[in-house]
């Protein structure tokens, strides 16, 4: 039997790689609660974990509130979905976004959704999408209620995306100040390293995975760091080192600079057995 030519096998492998595309995501933007300044950083962030196959924004573009979005739509190929405010105080845009999200979910064409809003009204939507097996990435301001943040697989603060948006006339994007000081992450890191090995060390990769499961909104950029290892060092509360295999591990520093001595158990007080005087 004749064997396949090596060049044919190489071409077949190449075609298979081309067919292996990134996960498909639907990016749904709540225009009434999202600033257009984050658009650049938003789609750069989405590109790190998938493909923004659908890009839609919902709102009433007939009013002045969303005029600043108009110039952004064409640049990032965002489809505007007009929703008139039929009744004051009622947000028809939120309902339209939810309906479209469910239609896209049942189409079976998407691996996940990016919900861009700081509104807690989308909490149940995020939960429902995840119940169906879809990944949900939330994007919103730091003021976003915890219920919505926890409902997402991961939640990214839009303030952290502004660092990727160049200021007018600037040659390079300027980095905004951190939202939190590094030591504010100490309690999160302490929870992530428990339980640890017998000697107190835990691999940094395992810490990162545990944090992602416990705190969907955790982001090293919130504390002014690009990597988890940088944040661990900046807190000053942990020792960090490389193993022989080149991987990094960490453990909490001993209080007082030395190994904490175990406390001796308190001995029960002995009862007096003296015979009372007659």
KEVEX-243148 format. One line per 8 residues: their letters; for each residue x negated, y, z of C-alpha. Coordinates in steps of 0.1 Angstrom, whole numbers. Layout:
BEGIN
a> X/Y/Z; ... $
This chain:
BEGIN
xxxxxxxx> 0/0/0; -14/34/-10; -22/57/19; -10/93/20; -35/118/8; -50/139/37; -39/172/21; -3/160/19 $
xxxxxxxx> -4/151/56; -18/186/64; 9/203/44; 35/183/62; 21/192/96; 20/229/85; 57/228/75; 66/213/108 $
xxxxxxxx> 49/240/127; 67/267/106; 100/251/114; 93/252/152; 106/287/159; 108/305/192; 139/302/214; 167/323/200 $
xxxxxxxx> 182/350/223; 211/374/220; 203/408/233; 234/426/246; 230/461/258; 254/480/280; 249/515/264; 267/533/292 $
xxxxxxxx> 243/521/318; 210/519/299; 185/546/289; 172/545/253; 137/552/266; 133/515/275; 141/502/239; 105/498/229 $
xxxxxxxx> 94/480/260; 126/459/260; 120/442/227; 83/438/234; 93/420/266; 118/398/248; 91/389/223; 70/373/251 $
xxxxxxxx> 95/345/256; 117/343/225; 132/358/194; 158/386/196; 181/371/169; 211/392/178; 207/429/189; 239/446/199 $
xxxxxxxx> 248/477/220; 282/485/233; 297/519/241; 317/549/230; 294/566/204; 321/592/196; 311/611/227; 279/630/237 $
xxxxxxxx> 268/604/263; 253/580/238; 240/605/212; 204/598/223; 208/561/212; 216/570/176; 179/575/165; 169/543/183 $
xxxxxxxx> 193/520/166; 178/519/132; 142/516/144; 150/485/164; 177/471/141; 203/473/169; 240/469/158; 263/494/176 $
xxxxxxxx> 297/482/187; 320/511/191; 345/509/220; 367/539/226; 375/548/262; 413/543/259; 419/549/296; 397/571/318 $
xxxxxxxx> 379/551/345; 383/518/325; 352/505/307; 363/487/275; 327/483/265; 320/458/294; 350/437/283; 338/437/247 $
xxxxxxxx> 303/426/257; 317/397/278; 339/385/250; 311/386/225; 288/368/249; 312/339/253; 318/337/215; 280/336/209 $
xxxxxxxx> 276/310/236; 302/286/221; 286/291/186; 258/269/199; 232/289/180; 214/305/210; 191/293/237; 197/322/260 $
xxxxxxxx> 209/358/265; 194/391/275; 219/412/294; 208/448/296; 227/466/323; 225/478/359; 261/470/365; 271/442/389 $
xxxxxxxx> 302/436/369; 281/412/347; 272/389/376; 299/364/368; 290/365/331; 254/357/339; 264/328/362; 288/314/336 $
xxxxxxxx> 262/315/309; 237/296/331; 264/270/340; 265/262/303; 227/257/302; 218/290/287; 188/310/300; 198/345/311 $
xxxxxxxx> 173/373/314; 186/405/330; 172/439/324; 182/468/346; 171/496/370; 157/489/404; 191/500/419; 208/471/402 $
xxxxxxxx> 229/451/429; 213/420/442; 242/398/431; 235/405/394; 197/401/399; 201/367/416; 225/355/389; 198/357/362 $
xxxxxxxx> 170/333/357; 147/363/356; 154/399/361; 131/427/348; 132/462/361; 135/487/333; 112/511/351; 84/486/344 $
xxxxxxxx> 92/488/307; 86/525/305; 49/519/307; 51/506/272; 69/536/259; 44/563/246; 52/599/256; 59/624/229 $
xxxxxxxx> 25/635/214; 5/610/235; -20/587/218; -15/559/243; 14/550/266; 9/564/301; 13/540/331; 40/551/356 $
xxxxxxxx> 33/549/394; 41/515/410; 76/511/422; 63/494/454; 29/493/472; 10/459/470; 15/452/507; 53/451/501 $
xxxxxxxx> 48/418/483; 31/401/513; 64/386/527; 73/372/493; 38/356/489; 40/342/524; 73/324/516; 58/311/484 $
xxxxxxxx> 28/294/500; 48/275/525; 44/246/527; 7/244/519; -21/218/520; -35/207/553; -63/232/550; -39/260/541 $
xxxxxxxx> -48/263/505; -23/263/477; -28/266/439; -20/300/425; 0/284/396; 23/267/421; 28/299/439; 39/317/407 $
xxxxxxxx> 64/289/399; 79/290/434; 82/328/434; 100/326/400; 125/302/415; 130/321/448; 129/357/435; 142/362/399 $
xxxxxxxx> 133/399/401; 97/395/411; 73/412/388; 36/420/395; 41/452/375; 64/465/403; 33/466/425; 10/481/399 $
xxxxxxxx> -7/448/389; -8/430/356; -15/395/371; -5/376/402; -42/371/412; -48/409/411; -18/414/434; -29/388/458 $
xxxxxxxx> -63/405/462; -48/439/465; -26/429/494; -57/421/515; -37/395/534; -49/364/515; -81/346/506; -84/336/470 $
xxxxxxxx> -110/315/453; -117/294/422; -119/256/424; -145/235/406; -119/230/378; -117/268/373; -82/271/388; -75/297/414 $
xxxxxxxx> -60/289/449; -50/311/478; -43/309/515; -32/334/542; -60/350/561; -64/341/598; -52/368/621; -81/386/638 $
xxxxxxxx> -106/374/612; -112/340/627; -94/307/629; -65/308/652; -70/286/682; -40/263/690; -23/272/722; -24/247/750 $
xxxxxxxx> 9/234/761; 20/248/794; 18/223/822; 49/220/843; 45/234/878; 41/207/905; 67/206/932; 58/211/968 $
xxxxxx> 58/179/988; 49/195/1022; 71/183/1050; 90/213/1065; 82/220/1101; 105/204/1126 $
